[in-house]
């Protein structure tokens, strides 16, 4: 029996999921120790209960998740409004280094997937679906390539496999990021650097200068966010970049960056950073809660053992890269540990998962402005374009037939 849940009650359920996740973290020490994000804990618990209800009681709740898209757009707009281009200039070298690591990871994900698929007597394209197409690309990219492989190569069940792989990655990305950063922080005795006035970009307020949360500050912040959403949506609909598809959230992110760094450049207006961050945190938490509580976990049960082997080894690959390579080349400091947690999120699941991982770490140990600047730029923009190029490069190999 299917029961349709309206949007208002879906939002109520998402908030309850967040509160349940917080309660579980407070009660279960291991969740707090390894900084597992509240939406991940509560969302997975809810998804498990709903799966049991479906399997054991033939009851399926169909949530109205139309709010997910605008929540995601608002979240990325807040990331843009918090982006300091002066810090990006100071961290430009690290951005290039992190991007190089991510490109290497994309190549290794597909190489490992194809090799394991061949060893396990699967079609090599299954290795790509169990590689960067779904893990770094998420559900959208996975569905697109699954449909393509089904049409061109008659690969049966490709879309279903892609969706299950993306779901598996989303779960692991939210579960593994916190423990990775936790282990690095404790092993190396890392501490965050003090946030100084230089870390505050043009147009933002330091903690001492911020206005208290008020109707005025909230209204001004909402105004800026709506400008980002409106202009971002218009640009996504009417601007075509040859050879590149930019999702709407990327346009919203870019508009946010432009607003923050132009309005404040001449002291014209100061963005209330804490208020914008608060709105972004709420939107991200609700988005992840909705995304995770509606996961179709029973699809993971249907994954064949070879696919599970591929995905498990893919997770080990990303964790190993984050610990042994990313952490080292990014400076072996606290920022590098937070970035490693973010990489586990976007290289296995999605950028919102990466941000949630980093928020869980920084809320416990302290801020990392560099991580929150570099990871969104890589995870929300560069990785999608690069992933498409990498996949097309593999598909150009003679045995794929493209």
C-alpha positions in Angstrom: 0.0 0.0 0.0 1.3 3.4 -1.0 0.6 6.5 1.1 1.3 9.9 -0.4 2.8 12.4 2.1 2.2 16.1 1.2 5.0 18.7 1.1 4.2 20.2 4.5 4.3 16.9 6.3 7.4 15.9 4.3 9.1 19.0 5.8 7.8 18.0 9.3 9.3 14.6 8.8 12.6 16.0 7.7 12.8 18.2 10.8 11.9 15.2 13.0 14.6 13.2 11.2 17.2 15.9 12.1 16.1 16.0 15.7 16.3 12.2 15.9 19.8 12.3 14.4 20.9 14.8 17.0 19.4 12.7 19.8 21.1 9.5 18.5 24.5 11.3 18.3 24.1 12.5 21.8 23.3 9.0 23.1 25.6 6.9 21.0 29.2 7.8 21.7 30.7 6.4 18.6 28.6 8.6 16.4 29.8 11.7 18.3 33.4 10.5 18.4 33.6 10.1 14.6 31.6 13.3 13.8 28.9 11.6 11.7 26.6 14.4 10.5 23.1 14.7 12.0 21.2 14.4 8.7 23.2 11.2 7.8 22.4 9.5 11.1 18.7 10.5 11.3 18.2 10.1 7.5 19.6 6.6 7.4 17.7 5.6 10.6 14.5 6.8 8.9 15.3 5.1 5.6 15.9 1.8 7.5 12.6 2.0 9.3 10.7 2.8 6.1 12.5 -0.1 4.3 11.4 -2.4 7.1 7.8 -1.1 6.8 7.9 -1.7 3.0 9.4 -5.2 3.2 7.6 -6.4 6.3 4.2 -4.6 6.1 3.9 -3.8 2.4 3.6 -0.1 3.3 5.4 2.5 1.2 5.4 6.2 2.1 5.8 8.5 -1.0 7.1 11.8 0.2 6.7 15.0 -1.8 10.3 16.2 -2.2 9.7 19.2 -4.5 11.4 21.4 -1.9 14.7 19.6 -2.3 15.7 21.5 -5.5 15.1 25.1 -4.1 16.8 24.1 -0.8 19.8 23.0 -2.7 19.9 26.2 -4.7 19.7 28.3 -1.6 22.5 26.3 0.0 24.8 26.8 -2.9 23.9 30.5 -3.0 25.0 30.8 0.6 28.3 29.1 -0.3 28.8 31.7 -3.0 27.9 34.6 -0.7 30.5 33.2 1.8 33.3 32.8 -0.8 36.2 35.2 -0.4 38.1 35.6 -3.6 41.1 37.1 -1.8 41.4 33.8 0.1 41.0 31.9 -3.2 43.9 33.9 -4.5 46.0 33.0 -1.5 44.9 29.4 -1.8 45.1 29.3 -5.6 48.1 26.9 -5.5 46.2 24.5 -3.2 43.2 24.7 -5.4 45.3 23.5 -8.4 46.8 20.7 -6.3 43.5 19.5 -5.0 42.0 19.6 -8.5 44.9 17.5 -9.7 44.3 14.9 -6.9 40.6 14.8 -7.9 41.4 14.2 -11.5 43.7 11.4 -10.5 41.0 9.9 -8.3 38.5 10.0 -11.2 41.0 8.1 -13.4 41.6 5.6 -10.7 37.9 5.1 -10.0 37.2 4.2 -13.6 40.4 2.2 -14.0 39.6 0.2 -10.9 36.0 -0.3 -11.8 36.8 -1.5 -15.3 39.5 -3.9 -14.1 37.3 -5.4 -11.4 34.3 -5.7 -13.8 36.5 -7.7 -16.2 37.9 -9.9 -13.4 34.3 -10.6 -12.1 33.0 -11.4 -15.6 30.9 -8.3 -15.9 30.6 -6.0 -18.9 33.4 -3.3 -18.6 30.7 -0.6 -18.7 29.5 -1.8 -15.3 32.9 -0.8 -14.1 32.2 2.8 -15.2 28.8 2.7 -13.6 30.5 1.5 -10.4 33.1 4.2 -10.9 33.1 7.9 -11.3 29.8 8.0 -13.2 27.8 7.4 -10.1 30.2 7.9 -7.2 31.6 11.2 -8.2 28.7 12.1 -10.6 25.8 11.2 -8.3 22.3 10.1 -9.3 21.9 12.5 -12.2 25.1 11.6 -14.0 24.6 7.9 -13.2 21.1 7.9 -14.6 22.3 9.6 -17.8 25.1 7.1 -18.5 22.9 4.2 -17.4 20.3 5.1 -20.0 23.1 5.7 -22.6 24.7 2.3 -21.9 21.3 0.6 -22.1 20.4 2.2 -25.5 23.8 1.9 -27.2 25.1 -1.3 -25.7 21.9 -3.0 -24.7 23.2 -3.3 -21.2 20.2 -4.6 -19.2 19.4 -3.0 -15.9 22.0 -0.3 -16.4 19.8 2.5 -15.0 18.8 0.4 -11.9 22.4 -0.5 -11.2 23.5 3.2 -11.6 20.8 4.4 -9.1 21.8 1.7 -6.6 25.5 2.5 -6.9 24.8 6.2 -6.5 22.7 5.5 -3.4 25.5 3.3 -2.0 28.0 6.0 -2.6 25.9 8.7 -1.0 25.6 6.6 2.2 29.3 5.8 2.4 30.3 9.4 1.6 28.4 10.6 4.6 29.6 7.8 6.9 33.3 7.7 6.1 34.2 11.4 5.9 34.0 12.1 9.6 36.1 9.1 10.7 38.8 9.9 8.2 39.2 13.5 9.5 38.9 12.4 13.1 41.7 9.9 12.6 44.0 12.4 10.9 43.3 15.1 13.6 44.0 12.8 16.5 47.0 11.0 14.9 48.8 14.3 14.0 47.5 16.4 16.9 46.0 19.0 14.6 44.3 22.2 15.6 42.7 25.0 13.5 44.4 28.3 12.9 42.8 31.3 14.6 40.5 33.1 12.2 41.7 36.7 11.7 40.4 39.7 10.0 42.3 38.7 6.9 40.2 35.6 6.7 37.1 37.7 6.3 36.5 38.6 2.7 35.2 41.9 1.3 31.6 42.5 2.3 31.4 40.2 5.4 31.3 40.9 9.1 33.7 39.5 11.7 32.1 37.8 14.7 32.6 41.0 16.9 31.1 43.2 14.2 28.1 41.1 13.3 24.6 42.4 13.9 22.3 40.3 16.1 19.9 38.2 14.2 17.0 40.5 13.5 14.1 40.9 11.0 16.3 43.4 9.2 19.4 41.3 8.9 17.3 38.2 8.0 15.3 40.1 5.3 18.5 41.5 3.7 20.1 38.1 3.6 17.0 36.6 2.1 17.0 39.3 -0.5 20.5 38.5 -1.6 19.7 34.8 -1.7 16.6 35.4 -3.9 18.7 37.5 -6.2 21.1 34.5 -6.5 18.3 32.1 -7.2 16.5 34.3 -9.6 19.5 35.3 -11.7 21.0 31.8 -11.5 17.8 30.3 -12.8 17.6 32.8 -15.7 21.2 32.2 -16.7 20.8 28.4 -16.5 17.8 28.7 -18.9 19.2 31.1 -21.4 23.0 31.0 -21.4 24.6 28.2 -23.3 28.3 27.5 -22.9 29.6 25.4 -25.9 30.6 22.0 -24.8 29.8 22.6 -21.1 26.6 22.0 -19.2 26.4 24.2 -16.1 23.6 23.1 -13.6 21.4 25.8 -12.1 23.1 25.5 -8.7 26.5 26.4 -10.3 25.0 29.6 -11.7 23.6 30.4 -8.2 27.0 29.8 -6.7 28.7 32.1 -9.2 26.1 34.9 -8.7 26.7 34.6 -4.9 30.4 35.0 -5.4 30.0 38.0 -7.6 27.6 39.7 -5.2 29.7 39.2 -2.1 33.0 40.4 -3.7 31.5 43.4 -5.6 29.1 44.8 -3.1 31.7 44.8 -0.3 34.7 45.8 -2.4 34.0 49.5 -2.0 32.3 49.2 1.3 28.9 49.6 -0.3 27.3 46.7 1.7 28.4 44.2 4.2 27.0 40.7 4.0 26.0 39.3 7.4 28.0 36.2 7.1 26.7 34.4 10.2 23.0 34.9 9.1 23.7 33.7 5.6 25.6 30.7 7.1 22.7 29.9 9.4 20.3 29.9 6.5 22.6 27.7 4.5 23.0 25.2 7.3 19.3 24.9 7.8 18.7 24.4 4.0 21.5 21.9 3.7 20.3 19.9 6.7 16.7 19.8 5.4 17.9 18.8 1.9 20.1 15.9 3.2 17.4 14.8 5.6 14.9 14.6 2.7 17.4 12.9 0.4 18.5 10.3 2.9 15.2 9.4 4.5 13.7 8.7 1.0 16.6 6.4 0.0 15.4 3.2 -1.5 17.6 1.0 0.6 16.0 -2.2 -0.7 17.7 -1.4 -4.0 21.1 -1.9 -2.3 20.0 -5.4 -1.2 19.3 -6.3 -4.8 22.9 -5.5 -5.9 24.7 -8.5 -7.1 27.8 -9.6 -5.1 30.3 -8.5 -7.9 28.9 -4.9 -7.8 29.1 -4.8 -4.0 32.7 -5.9 -4.3 33.4 -3.1 -6.8 31.8 -0.5 -4.6 33.5 -1.6 -1.5 36.9 -1.4 -3.1 36.0 2.0 -4.6 35.3 3.2 -1.1 38.6 1.9 0.2 40.3 3.6 -2.8 38.8 7.0 -2.0 39.6 6.7 1.8 43.2 5.7 1.0 43.7 8.6 -1.4 42.2 11.1 1.1 44.6 9.9 3.9 47.8 9.1 2.0 47.7 11.7 -0.8 45.2 14.5 -0.3 46.1 15.1 3.3 49.8 15.1 2.5 49.8 17.4 -0.6 47.4 19.8 1.0 49.8 20.6 3.8 49.3 17.9 6.5 47.5 20.4 8.7 44.0 20.9 10.1 42.6 22.4 6.8 44.0 19.3 5.0 42.2 17.0 7.3 38.9 18.8 6.8 39.4 18.8 3.0 40.0 15.0 3.2 36.6 14.6 4.9 35.1 16.7 2.1 36.7 14.6 -0.6 35.2 11.5 0.8 31.8 13.2 0.6 32.0 14.5 -3.0 34.1 11.6 -4.4 31.7 9.0 -3.1 28.4 10.8 -2.9 27.7 14.5 -3.5 28.9 18.0 -2.6 26.2 18.6 0.0 27.4 15.4 1.8 31.0 16.8 1.6 29.8 20.1 3.2 27.9 18.2 5.9 31.0 16.2 6.7 33.1 19.3 7.0 30.5 21.1 9.1 30.4 18.1 11.5 34.2 18.3 12.0 34.5 22.1 12.2 31.5 22.4 14.7 33.6 20.2 17.0 37.1 21.3 16.4 37.0 24.8 14.9 36.7 26.7 11.6 38.4 25.9 8.3 37.7 28.8 5.9 40.1 27.4 3.3 38.3 24.0 3.2 34.9 25.6 2.8 36.2 27.7 -0.1 38.1 25.0 -2.0 35.8 22.0 -1.7 32.6 23.7 -3.1 34.6 25.1 -6.0 35.9 21.6 -6.8 32.8 19.6 -5.8 30.1 21.8 -7.2 31.8 23.0 -10.4 35.0 21.5 -11.6 34.4 17.9 -10.9 31.3 17.6 -13.0 33.0 19.0 -16.1 36.2 17.0 -15.5 34.2 13.8 -14.8 32.4 14.0 -18.1 35.7 14.5 -19.9 37.3 11.5 -18.1 34.4 9.2 -18.8 34.3 10.2 -22.5 38.0 9.4 -22.6 37.4 5.9 -21.3 34.5 5.4 -23.6 36.8 6.2 -26.5 38.7 3.1 -25.8 38.1 0.5 -28.6 36.3 -2.2 -26.7 33.4 0.0 -25.6 32.0 0.6 -29.0 31.3 4.4 -28.8 
